[in-house]
Amino acid sequence: MTDRSGIFAGDNPFDIVRAWLVEAQVSEINDPNAIALSTVDTDGMPNARVVLLKDVEDDGFVFFTNYGSAKAQELGQSGKAAFVMHWKSLRRQIRVRGSVTREEGPQADAYFQSRHPQSRIGAWASQQSRPLTSRDVLAAQVAKATVEQGPDPIRPPFWGGFRICPVEIEFWADGESRLHDRFRWLRQGREDQWKIDRLNP
């Protein structure tokens, strides 16, 4: 047993994540759902970038991207990812590690349709992560996509979601004199029970 209480209380880590996100939506000025996503390439070289977490499901975390992007290629070859959410205003963070699968069904379609039409056109136009000779070339690609896709573009076949199913979630909160509170939820697979440990700061 761990002495969890207050912001750390609960038997479901996804409920704790949701509760912290609700608080962050009040205190964080921009993008409270931003995560620093980490992947590795085929040489084992790590990579990181900030993306927006779009859904906290009952057993996973979902975000969306271009499947031709560097992160998507790296996720596809390794099948694993990690991310951290940090809220400076709350002095809290959440770290996650787990396996990754694609989300290419109705959920991806629905999220894509919820975006502004110009953002949807941008998704069609951008060859994400590939070299671009100039901003003018990008503008030309946008103009071409606008003509080809019309005012209400559907989701491109090369664009969709990824779902991270965690085997580890760590909740961290700032403590006085750097004696922080840390609780790690750990499991071997998604059908296994969570083991919860308090960690040294």
Secondary structure, DSSP 8 states (H G I E B T S, - for coil): -----GGG--S-HHHHHHHHHHHHHHH-SS-TTEEEEEEE-TT--EEEEEEE--EE-SS-EEEEEETTSHHHHHHHHH-EEEEEEEETTTTEEEEEEEEEEEE-SHHHHHHHHHS-HHHHHHHHH--TTS--S-HHHHHHHHHHHHHHH-SS----TTEEEEEEEEEEEEEEE--GGG--EEEEEE-SSTTS--EEEEE--
